[in-house]
């Protein structure tokens, strides 16, 4: 359970997922604050979770021990200007904005700011997220553990050096989009060979879920598990041959590399503006 008050500045889907996870983990609703611009959104969150809500980012930051920056990257500069007077070295600041470097946050929030940068992904919405976290210069090991505990409430948390967060963005941050495309393609293939659409989609989605669960719970190498499905002269090896001929492996590697490169470019652009 998180001690003290935690404020989510920006109450979008990712913030809501973390709020839901913290409540499940035993954090009392009065200890959670959230801000949003739309009154309808505030009312929805109040009705669903019973947490404290408002529209004043600076006031929420001043009241909290932990401040989570959960706005879109393009809104981050304005938010940092609003809350800078409310941030001091006693507070832990956690950013989930993709591509916003710790250095730019430190410039805006002042010397000594304790900052942890995180890259979560959308499966956090169903408690199955994968997040990677990096600590700023002034964040302590205890700060990093507190931040990790927040993300463990909605999935898994891994600590990396900040220089690797762009790669995390390219892999697990963007990865759900790749997997949804794979599921959609498998579903289309099922329809092409005669399955009803709903049946094909359900089978494709469960196959991806089950395969990931099998890999994680057995700890086996994916190559070994692949070989377990592949009989000599059988159906799976025929399908695998087609995937290799079509360059699936290379295409996925290229996709992660391209997304990583784009994340790095966005970070450099933000630093230039900071």
ABEGO torsion letter per residue (X at the ends): XBBEBBBBBEBBAAAAAAAAAAAAAGBBAAABBBBBABAAAAAAAAAAAGBBBBABAAAAAAABABBBBABBAAAAAAAAAAAAAABBAABBBBBABBGBBAAAAAAAAEBGBBBBBBBBBAAAAAGABBBBBBBBAABBAAAAAAAAAAAAAAEBBBBBBAAAAAAAAABAAAAAAAAAAAAAAAAAAAAAAGBBAAAAAAAAAAAAAAAAAAAAAAGBBAAAAAAAABBBGBAAAAAAAAAAAAGAAAAAAAAAAAAAAAAAAAAAAAAAAX
